Amino acid sequence: MVNDFDASWLHRTPDEEILWRGHQSVYRILPLVTVGVLFVLLGAGLAGSNFFPLANWIGVILVLIGLIIAIPPLLKWRTEWYVLTTEEIYHKKGILSTNTIQIRLDRIQNTTYSQSLIERIFNYGDVTVYTAGSGTMDLVFANVPNPQLVNSILTDQLDRVSMK
């Protein structure tokens, strides 16, 4: 679980509890962040050397390219949240402006989860939520860690809601 969660954007009822919260899997952003960090390190090494006359400028350019590669996926990962409560599911995303999707559990018809071979190796995947009677598209918890667990928690909660 992620420890930097701020629940102030959730519109919960007094007795509503958070059952699960999370980001997309860090494995989804790791390749881009790694490439960005490598560019920054290479650029910093060149900027601090005197190999040839333009080494400092090339180093600065490589640092900037590295930051451009690494920062956007890292920011997206840190600002996108999926939340499952006892009454609703939420998907919040956005950096400067935010978009929050909120679906009551009694509107959900079915859920599925899927994983490719690579996703199974790194234990992440998609949980798809199919809703009833809405004009909007279904919600996908994309690339979440341990999608079997998320789907299981959601299914258990849907069973509880349907018994009410």
KACORDA-V307487 format. One record per backbone hydrogen bond with DSSP energy under -0.5 kcal/mol. CO is the residue of the C=O (numbers start at 1). NH is the residue of the N-H. If there is no record, write none. Layout:
# KACORDA-V307487
co->CO nh->NH
co->CO nh->NH
This chain:
# KACORDA-V307487
co->5 nh->7
co->6 nh->9
co->7 nh->10
co->10 nh->12
co->13 nh->16
co->17 nh->19
co->17 nh->86
co->20 nh->84
co->22 nh->82
co->23 nh->145
co->25 nh->28
co->26 nh->29
co->26 nh->30
co->27 nh->31
co->29 nh->33
co->30 nh->34
co->31 nh->35
co->32 nh->36
co->33 nh->37
co->34 nh->38
co->35 nh->39
co->36 nh->40
co->37 nh->41
co->38 nh->42
co->39 nh->43
co->40 nh->44
co->41 nh->45
co->42 nh->46
co->43 nh->47
co->44 nh->48
co->46 nh->49
co->52 nh->55
co->54 nh->58
co->55 nh->59
co->56 nh->60
co->57 nh->61
co->58 nh->62
co->59 nh->63
co->60 nh->64
co->61 nh->65
co->62 nh->66
co->63 nh->67
co->64 nh->68
co->65 nh->69
co->66 nh->70
co->67 nh->71
co->68 nh->72
co->69 nh->73
co->70 nh->74
co->71 nh->75
co->72 nh->76
co->73 nh->77
co->74 nh->78
co->75 nh->79
co->76 nh->80
co->77 nh->80
co->79 nh->81
co->81 nh->92
co->82 nh->22
co->83 nh->90
co->84 nh->19
co->84 nh->20
co->87 nh->105
co->88 nh->85
co->89 nh->103
co->90 nh->83
co->91 nh->101
co->92 nh->81
co->93 nh->99
co->99 nh->93
co->101 nh->91
co->103 nh->89
co->104 nh->107
co->105 nh->108
co->107 nh->132
co->110 nh->130
co->112 nh->128
co->114 nh->126
co->116 nh->120
co->117 nh->121
co->118 nh->122
co->119 nh->123
co->119 nh->124
co->123 nh->146
co->125 nh->144
co->126 nh->114
co->126 nh->128
co->127 nh->141
co->128 nh->112
co->128 nh->130
co->129 nh->131
co->129 nh->139
co->130 nh->109
co->130 nh->110
co->139 nh->129
co->140 nh->142
co->141 nh->127
co->141 nh->144
co->143 nh->25
co->144 nh->125
co->146 nh->149
co->146 nh->150
co->147 nh->151
co->148 nh->152
co->149 nh->153
co->150 nh->154
co->151 nh->155
co->152 nh->156
co->153 nh->157
co->154 nh->158
co->155 nh->159
co->156 nh->160
co->157 nh->161
co->158 nh->162
co->159 nh->163
co->160 nh->164
co->161 nh->164
